[in-house]
Structure formats: structure tokens, C-alpha cells
Amino acid sequence: MPQITPHDMHNIHDFDTLLDFLRDKLQWPITEDVALEDIAFPRFLLDKKCVLC
């Protein structure tokens, strides 16, 4: 189980940092050159910002 700290969560500011978190901390197999439109639902693409952040 990965060690996830509040600091790690606090550093998620946008979709790119969310992908970094998923890739680095949770070992998700997400390539570096993935396009946002290829992995997100249309509602999630509002202003290209993470609606959960």
C-alpha cells in the first residue's frame, strides 16, 4: 500500500498534477503523453481543470 500524505493530496491542483499523483503514488499505468480528451469524461473537461480539486 503506498504512503499517501496530506501534503501529496494538497499538491493536486489540476488534471496534470492528478495524473502525476496517480502515476507516481498509485502506480497507475498512465503514459506521459496521454491527451486529456482521451482519458476524461466530457463533463470533467470544464476549463481543463479538475472539478474535484
Secondary structure by P-SEA (a helix, b strand, c coil): cccccaaaaaacccaaaaaaaaacccccccccccccccccccccccccccccc
